[in-house]
Amino acid sequence: MSFPPSAPPLDDVTRVLGVFAHPDDADFGSGGTIAQWVASGIEVSYLIVTRGDSGGFDDTPRGQMPILREAEQRAAAAVYGVTDVEFLDGYTDGYLTPSIDLRRDIARAIRRVRPDRVLTNSPLRRWERISGPSHPDHLAVGEATTCAVYPDARNPFAFPELLEAGYEPWVVREMWFAAGPDPDHVVDVTDTFAAKIEALRCHVTQTSHMPDLEEMLRGRMELTASNAGLPAGRVAEAFTIIRTE
Ligand SMILES: [Zn+2]
């Protein structure tokens, strides 16, 4: 199972909502692209499902981790100029499923932000690389977000408590999926690569033990660029785009 070929991106987008499982997902997979969107005048909001309480690599007290990681994600978002960052409560890192509760919470965020475009994790597993992109939390958030885009956010009879609370139905027109199989929409992010690295360095609990982070990402992203026919020295991020009108 894979995605169909990407649709051409909409050219009149004013608002984007990024929905991610953990602090740092936005920055690792999509930071250069998000920075470009903000620079072009698009308003970007984040909905982060967990505070990454199972992350880290050292003896930081575990009770501190969610507090640290929320602060790290807010700082990383601010590097690009993203200031609307919502964290959901009640979800534990490593335990995510595309549950009805999660769909309702994402639908609520969609109805609040009213985005033209939603960016999220891929619900489809990449079999060639079992780690990282295919973390089960990522797959769960990708699936729950897709269900929230259709039908939950647009159907006034889905989760009637949302409408009662004043959240009007909303049709998201386009979804961008990060880190899925065979992404075919490539964004040249050479000009925002430095911002992406700066944002990733804000995630101290996740990246401070990775001195070669920039080199590693540059190598990987140069390959994405050259595979798409971009000139040598360019770096890129890749996505799948699906129309959801
Ligand atoms: Zn993650």
Residues whose N, C-alpha, C, O or C-beta is under 5 A from the ligand:
A	BS01	ZN	A21 H22 D25
